[in-house]
């Protein structure tokens, strides 16, 4: 415990205030008072922090998840659908898995480009979103067509292809 002489402000000064005056702070000991370096003065704490660069592309888990799902879908097409659907549907499934995997790698490249170039990579976010949307529409519609045998879903496939093409063009800009 601190001795009475270590108390700051002195007890006499603390007891000299009127009883009805509000107390600003509890007395502290000299040992607990720390001096801030000149760089951390109280005025500096009021300044807003420097702006943090917004993430333009997608977080790393998106291309990683897309890649893992592409591998799972490819394996399912090779092993799970082998004796259940005809050769044409397996070929459609393999096309979907192939495009899915290729665009997962493209998303990973965009993620790396975003980390390396930072704010200079102005179209990374747009390209990433176009490729994600295109992959979901293109490969997703092909997967769905093979599993459900609903051919009308095939109208979505070219729309996904347009999104994929737009993503590649956005990468080039």
N, C-alpha and C positions, 0 to 999 in steps of 0.2 A: 504494500500500500504506500502511496506517496506521503511524504512528510508534509506538514503544513507549510513549510517554507518553499516547497516545490510547486505549490498551487499557484496557478496563474488565471485571472488576476488575483492579487493578494486578497485574503479574506476580509481585511479591513475595508477595502474598496467595494467588495461585493456587499458587505453589510451596511455601507453608508447610503445605499439607495433607499428611497422611500418604499414602504411596504406595498403601496398600490401601483408602483411603477412596474411595467411588464419586464420580465427578465428576457434578455435577448438570447442568451445561450448559457448552458451550464458551464461552470468553471472547468477548465482543462488543466492537465498537468503539463509542465514544461517538457517532460519526456515524450508526450504524445503529439506535441506540436512539431510538424515537419515543415521545412522550407522547400518551396517549389523552385525548380530551376528557372532561370530567366525565360526560357523558351515556353514554359507552361504557366505563365501568369494568368490571373483570373480573366483578363480581357480576351486572351487567346481562346478560352473555352467557349466564348460567346460566338465566335466565328463559325459559320457552317462548315462542315467537312467538305473536302474537295469532291466534286461529282464523281460517282462511280460509273464506269463505262457500262452501258446497258449491253446485255448479251444479245448479239444480233442474230446468231444462229441458234441451233437447238442444243440443249444440254447433251452430254456424252451418253446418257442412258438411252436416248432415242435411237441413234444409229446402232448401239449395242443390242437393244431389244429387237429392232428390225432385223438385224443380222441373225440373232438367235432364232427368231420366229421363221426366218427364211430357211434356215437349216432344218428346223423341226418340220416345216411344211414339205420341204424336199424329201426328207426321210419318210414322212407319212405317205407321200405320193409313191415312193419307191417300194415301200414295204406294206403299208396299210391298205393301199388301194389295188395292190397287185392282182388279186383274184376277184375283186369286187366290181370293177368297171372295165370297159373295153380299152383297147390300145389308144384310140383317139382321145379319150378323156384323160388318160395318163399323160399323153403328149401335151394336152392343154394345161394340165396341172404342172408339168415340168416347165413349160413356158412361163407360167405365173411365178413359180419358185425361182427360176433363173432371173427374171426381171426384178423380183423382190430382193434377191441377194446382190445383184449388181448395183441397185440403187441404195442398198444399205451401205455398201462400200463408198458410194458417192456421198452419202450423208456423213459418213465418218471423215472423208476428205474435206467436206465443207466445215465440219466441226474443227478440224485441225487448222484449216485456213483462217477461221475466225479467231482462233487462239494466237496464231502467228502474226497475222496482219492487223488484228484489232479493228479499230474504227475505219481503217482504210478499206476493209472488206465490206463495202457498202451493200452489196447485193446478196450476201451470204444468207441473211434471214429470209429474203424473198425466195431465193433458190431452194433453201431447205424446206420451206413450207410448200412450195410447188411440188417438190419431189415426194414429200410425205403424202400430200393429197393425191398425187398421181399414182403412187404405189398402192395406196389404199383402194383407189378406184379401179386401177388396172388389174393388179394381182388379186385384189379382194373379190372383184366381180368374176374373175376366172375360177378362183377357188369355190366361190358360191355356186357357180354354174355346174361345176363338176359334182359337187356334193348334193345339190338339190335337183338337178336335171331341169331347171327352169331356164329356158333359152332366152327369155325376154330380158334377163339381166345383162346379156351380152351387149346391149346398147350402151351400157355404162363404160365398157372396156375402152372404146376409142376416146372417150372424154378423159379417162385416166391417162391415155397415151399422150393427149394434147398437153395435159398438165406436166407430164414427164419431159416432153420436148421443151416446154416453156421453162422448166427448171434448169435444163442444160443451157438454154440460151441465157437465162439470168446469171448463170455461173460465168459465162463468157464476158458479160458486161462489166 
